[in-house]
């Protein structure tokens, strides 16, 4: 797989969210064609135990999106609990991305 290059400067959308009683800011960047290309996941509490984990979620998802991995394929691969709720921050962020895709009229994921 080849990663798509992002423009050096690009706007981001910020989604404030909560998962497991912790607040996060999820920043979403897009390719020029409007498809989601990257995520940054930052805890609102700096220095918290999960800060590095949340940043890594964003990095891994960004690499996958830039490599053309389908969002729905990733969503179906992560662990879920009752009523299909995500059991991890990764699943929660993927659900946010899927909702953004749906709002933008996209199917699947990037590329």
N, C-alpha and C positions, 0 to 999 in steps of 0.2 A: 504494500500500500504506500502511496505517496501522500504526504501531508500537503494540504493546500496552504499557500502562504497568505497571511493576513496583511492588510495595509498597516503601515507604521502607526498611523493615527486613526482611531475609530471610536465612534460613540459607544457607550455602554448603557444598558438599562439596569437599574438597581431594584431588586425585589427583597423586601424585608420579610423574613420568615422565622418560624419557630419550629424546632424539632427536639423532642425529649426535654422540654422545658428550658431549652437554650435558644437564644436569639442569634440569627445569622443575617448577614447581608450577602445576597447572591448577585453578583454582577454578571451580566450576559452581554457578550460582544458578538457581532454578526459579520459575515462576509459581505462584500459589496452587493451580492444578489439577495441579501436579507436573511439567508439561512444562519442559524446559530452556529458560531464557530468556537466560542470559548466561554468558560465560566471561571469565576473567581469566587471562592467561598470563604468569607471572613466572619469569625465570631465577633459579636459586638463587645464581648468582654475580652480585652487584650490580655494575653498571658494566661489564658485559661488552659486547662488540661487538653482540650480537644483542638486547640488552635492549629497545631501542625497537621493533625488528621484532616481538619476541614480544608486547609489549603491544598493538601495532597488530593482530596476529592476533586477539587477544581482542576488541578494539573492533569490528572489522569483522564477526566472527562473531556478536557480541552484537546488533549492529544487524540483521543478516540474520535471526537467530532471532526477535527481537522483531517483525520485519516479516512473519513467517510463511513465510520461505523454507525449503523442505524440506531436511532434513539430507542425505538420500540424493541429492538433486539437486546439492547442493554437493560431496558426496563424489565423485560421478561426473564432476564438472567439473574437479577438480584433477588435476595431473600425478601419474602413478604410475610406478614402476619395476618390476623383475622381481617376480613373484608378487603383483602388485597392491599392493606396499608404497608408502606415500606418499613423494613426493620432496621435500616441503616440510613445514615445521612446521604450516602450515595444514591440510594433509591429515592429519597425525598427530593434531592436536587434533580434527578432524572424526571420525576413527576412534574416538577416546576417547568423544566425544559419542554416536556411534552405539552403542557398547558400553553406555553408560549407559542409552540409550533401550531397548535390548534387555533389559537387566537389569530395567528398570522396566515392561517389557511394552508399550512405545510402538512405534508404526510411524511411520517418516518423521521428522518433526521437530516443531518448535514449532507451536502453534495447530492 
